[in-house]
Amino acid sequence: MALDWDRRTCARRGHITYAPVEQELRERLHAVTAVGDAWRCLRCGDFALGEPHGSGPAGEAPLVPRGKALRDLFILRFLAVERAVRGVFIVLAAWAVWRFSNSRDAVHRLFDEDLTVLRPVADHFHYDIDHSPVVDTIRKTFEYEHSTLLVVAGALLVYALVEIVEGVGLWMARRWAEYLTVVATAAFLPLEVYELTERVSWLKIATLVVNVLAVLWIALSKRLFGLRGGRAAFEAERHSASLLEVEEAAGTHPAGASGGPAAG
């Protein structure tokens, strides 16, 4: 059974109703019941009891995401949360690099002490801890200049800011954020591919697949860069999704066609 995104959203957030000033259209969106007036919801199409949330010319009715647009908004907000969470972790990484740059000698001594304690255990399991790739990588970081570590921390902070801005923009369904996400994500795809050539892991593969799918989905579904008719086609699709405009275009649609009034 397919999930009814419109009714599911109305169940959580409530109905959105509108009373147009055009008399014929107003009559088709209005119903009189034994317990009071009811207005047809712009999202799910059911009738909700009570006063309308707004009124005015039909052309000024709110554009309410419904159907495919509502599903797209859910996906965008999932990506927004993922971007924001990633941004927070990158901020923490930048902070860790900055702290390390200011206390590198102390961390180095602590690392050598821990390594001395762990060496007998590693020898017992025949593990050459002194030539471990992880240990070698950590030792290399101690050789970095203080200024280099500060540059790394700054770069991470800028990257985190981009991710957080993407997340906020995607949550608000801003078109500029969709462009930013596509460009920024696509720019890092070659680096992710290169990392796979160095060392393959399921996490890297999953990240690459998610990012490729995100770029393709946003670019195509939002008609970015002139794809599938560009912005004009996207705006036309948004307006055609409005139930009020569907009603207006239908010409004749009895008020009770969707069933009886539903409490909102």
VMD Tcl script that draws the C-alpha trace (Angstrom):
set ca {
  {0.00 0.00 0.00}
  {1.50 3.33 -1.07}
  {2.17 5.89 1.64}
  {-0.13 8.91 1.41}
  {2.36 11.69 2.12}
  {-0.31 14.39 1.96}
  {-2.62 12.92 4.60}
  {0.33 11.79 6.72}
  {1.66 15.37 6.83}
  {-1.79 16.82 7.54}
  {-2.21 14.34 10.39}
  {0.99 15.64 11.98}
  {0.81 19.34 11.15}
  {-2.86 19.98 10.47}
  {-4.74 21.04 7.35}
  {-4.12 24.22 5.35}
  {-7.28 25.86 4.01}
  {-7.87 28.96 1.88}
  {-10.98 30.89 0.87}
  {-10.61 32.44 -2.60}
  {-12.57 35.59 -3.42}
  {-13.71 34.12 -6.76}
  {-17.27 33.07 -5.97}
  {-17.50 29.94 -8.13}
  {-14.20 28.57 -6.90}
  {-15.06 29.55 -3.32}
  {-18.26 27.51 -3.49}
  {-16.40 24.44 -4.74}
  {-13.91 24.63 -1.88}
  {-16.54 25.25 0.79}
  {-19.02 22.91 2.43}
  {-21.74 23.49 5.02}
  {-22.15 20.73 7.60}
  {-24.36 20.17 10.62}
  {-21.51 21.21 12.91}
  {-20.29 24.23 10.94}
  {-18.47 25.36 7.82}
  {-15.70 23.25 6.31}
  {-13.00 24.13 3.79}
  {-11.07 21.89 1.50}
  {-7.41 21.38 2.51}
  {-4.91 22.57 -0.09}
  {-2.59 19.67 0.74}
  {-4.64 16.49 1.12}
  {-7.99 17.51 -0.43}
  {-10.11 16.56 2.58}
  {-12.54 19.03 4.13}
  {-11.58 20.51 7.50}
  {-14.01 22.14 9.92}
  {-13.42 25.72 10.99}
  {-12.48 29.06 9.50}
  {-10.02 29.08 6.57}
  {-6.40 29.90 7.36}
  {-6.35 32.61 4.70}
  {-8.38 34.27 1.99}
  {-7.88 36.41 -1.11}
  {-7.44 36.03 -4.86}
  {-6.81 32.48 -6.06}
  {-3.50 33.56 -7.56}
  {-2.26 34.57 -4.10}
  {-3.07 31.23 -2.46}
  {-0.09 29.67 -0.62}
  {1.92 27.10 -2.53}
  {1.54 24.04 -0.34}
  {3.93 21.14 -1.03}
  {1.89 18.04 -1.83}
  {2.35 14.74 -3.61}
  {5.74 14.52 -5.32}
  {6.74 17.97 -4.06}
  {6.13 16.83 -0.48}
  {8.21 13.68 -0.97}
  {10.99 15.78 -2.49}
  {10.90 18.09 0.54}
  {11.28 15.10 2.87}
  {14.37 13.91 0.95}
  {15.82 17.43 0.96}
  {15.41 17.66 4.72}
  {17.03 14.26 5.18}
  {20.03 15.55 3.22}
  {19.89 18.78 5.25}
  {20.20 16.88 8.53}
  {23.04 14.76 7.12}
  {24.91 17.92 6.01}
  {24.38 19.66 9.34}
  {25.54 16.65 11.38}
  {28.60 16.27 9.16}
  {29.34 19.98 9.60}
  {29.24 19.66 13.39}
  {31.70 16.74 13.32}
  {34.04 18.67 11.03}
  {33.93 21.62 13.43}
  {34.97 19.24 16.21}
  {37.78 17.93 14.01}
  {38.97 21.49 13.31}
  {38.92 22.23 17.05}
  {40.93 19.04 17.74}
  {43.57 19.98 15.14}
  {43.81 23.49 16.62}
  {44.22 22.11 20.16}
  {46.79 19.63 18.90}
  {48.77 22.40 17.17}
  {49.06 24.27 20.48}
  {50.01 21.25 22.62}
  {51.78 19.00 20.14}
  {54.81 18.29 22.37}
  {52.63 17.17 25.28}
  {50.54 14.96 23.01}
  {53.73 13.52 21.49}
  {55.08 12.58 24.92}
  {51.74 11.05 25.92}
  {51.64 9.07 22.68}
  {55.17 7.69 23.24}
  {54.27 6.71 26.81}
  {51.13 4.88 25.67}
  {53.09 3.20 22.89}
  {55.63 1.94 25.44}
  {52.84 0.45 27.56}
  {51.16 -1.21 24.55}
  {54.37 -2.62 23.01}
  {54.57 -5.79 25.21}
  {50.92 -6.58 24.45}
  {51.51 -6.10 20.71}
  {54.63 -8.28 20.85}
  {52.64 -11.01 22.59}
  {50.23 -11.09 19.62}
  {53.12 -10.80 17.13}
  {51.98 -7.39 15.96}
  {54.71 -4.97 14.86}
  {53.31 -1.82 16.46}
  {56.34 0.29 15.51}
  {55.61 -0.20 11.80}
  {51.83 -0.05 12.00}
  {50.25 2.18 9.27}
  {48.12 3.89 11.94}
  {51.12 4.57 14.16}
  {53.16 5.82 11.19}
  {50.36 8.22 10.22}
  {50.14 9.60 13.76}
  {53.92 10.04 13.93}
  {53.90 11.99 10.66}
  {51.45 14.49 12.13}
  {53.98 15.34 14.84}
  {56.36 16.50 12.11}
  {53.94 19.07 10.71}
  {54.69 22.73 11.27}
  {52.45 24.69 13.63}
  {51.42 26.98 10.75}
  {50.49 23.96 8.59}
  {48.22 22.61 11.31}
  {46.56 25.99 11.64}
  {45.91 26.02 7.88}
  {44.39 22.53 8.15}
  {42.18 23.64 11.04}
  {41.08 26.72 9.08}
  {40.31 24.66 5.97}
  {38.25 22.23 8.03}
  {36.35 25.12 9.59}
  {35.51 26.58 6.16}
  {34.41 23.13 4.95}
  {32.21 22.75 8.04}
  {30.67 26.17 7.44}
  {29.79 25.20 3.86}
  {28.17 21.98 5.09}
  {26.12 23.78 7.76}
  {25.01 26.49 5.31}
  {23.99 23.73 2.87}
  {22.01 22.03 5.62}
  {20.13 25.18 6.63}
  {19.40 26.11 3.00}
  {18.20 22.61 2.09}
  {15.94 22.49 5.16}
  {14.34 25.74 4.00}
  {14.16 24.38 0.41}
  {16.13 27.31 -1.01}
  {17.17 26.97 -4.64}
  {20.60 28.52 -4.01}
  {21.27 25.78 -1.45}
  {20.46 23.13 -4.03}
  {22.98 24.66 -6.42}
  {25.56 24.93 -3.62}
  {25.03 21.30 -2.61}
  {25.41 20.00 -6.16}
  {28.54 22.06 -6.88}
  {30.24 21.45 -3.52}
  {29.44 17.72 -3.45}
  {30.49 17.17 -7.09}
  {33.76 19.02 -6.43}
  {34.77 16.45 -3.81}
  {33.77 13.36 -5.82}
  {37.20 13.02 -7.54}
  {38.87 13.09 -4.10}
  {36.54 10.36 -2.84}
  {37.33 8.24 -5.91}
  {41.06 8.78 -5.34}
  {40.72 7.69 -1.70}
  {39.11 4.47 -2.89}
  {42.12 3.75 -5.09}
  {44.34 4.14 -2.02}
  {42.25 2.08 0.39}
  {38.83 0.50 -0.13}
  {36.27 0.44 2.68}
  {32.50 -0.06 2.78}
  {32.09 3.35 4.45}
  {33.93 5.12 1.63}
  {31.93 3.22 -1.01}
  {28.63 4.04 0.73}
  {29.59 7.71 1.06}
  {30.53 7.93 -2.61}
  {27.28 6.27 -3.73}
  {25.14 8.53 -1.52}
  {26.89 11.66 -2.77}
  {26.60 10.65 -6.45}
  {22.90 9.87 -6.03}
  {22.35 13.14 -4.16}
  {23.98 15.17 -6.95}
  {21.98 13.43 -9.67}
  {18.68 13.56 -7.79}
  {18.89 17.24 -6.83}
  {20.11 18.35 -10.27}
  {17.39 16.42 -12.13}
  {14.40 16.72 -9.77}
  {14.99 20.44 -9.15}
  {15.84 21.07 -12.83}
  {19.09 22.85 -12.02}
  {21.50 24.17 -14.67}
  {18.70 24.26 -17.24}
  {18.04 20.50 -17.02}
  {14.52 19.31 -17.93}
  {13.36 22.82 -18.79}
  {15.21 24.65 -16.01}
  {13.72 27.05 -13.48}
  {10.68 27.96 -15.60}
  {9.60 24.31 -15.82}
  {10.29 23.84 -12.10}
  {8.13 26.82 -11.11}
  {5.36 25.66 -13.45}
  {5.47 22.23 -11.82}
  {5.25 23.80 -8.35}
  {2.23 25.89 -9.27}
  {0.45 23.01 -10.99}
  {0.84 20.99 -7.79}
  {-1.37 23.45 -5.87}
  {-4.73 21.84 -5.21}
  {-6.41 25.23 -5.48}
  {-5.14 25.65 -9.04}
  {-6.17 22.09 -9.85}
  {-9.67 22.96 -8.68}
  {-9.66 26.16 -10.69}
  {-8.52 24.36 -13.83}
  {-11.09 21.58 -13.35}
  {-13.97 24.00 -14.00}
  {-16.53 21.82 -12.24}
  {-15.83 19.80 -9.11}
  {-18.59 19.24 -6.56}
  {-17.69 20.17 -3.01}
  {-18.47 16.71 -1.69}
  {-16.56 14.73 -4.31}
  {-13.74 13.87 -1.90}
  {-16.12 12.54 0.71}
  {-17.60 14.07 3.83}
  {-16.01 16.83 5.91}
  {-13.09 15.78 8.08}
  {-12.28 17.39 11.38}
  {-9.01 19.32 11.27}
}
mol new
graphics top color blue
foreach p $ca { graphics top sphere $p radius 0.5 }
foreach p [lrange $ca 0 end-1] q [lrange $ca 1 end] { graphics top cylinder $p $q radius 0.2 }
display resetview
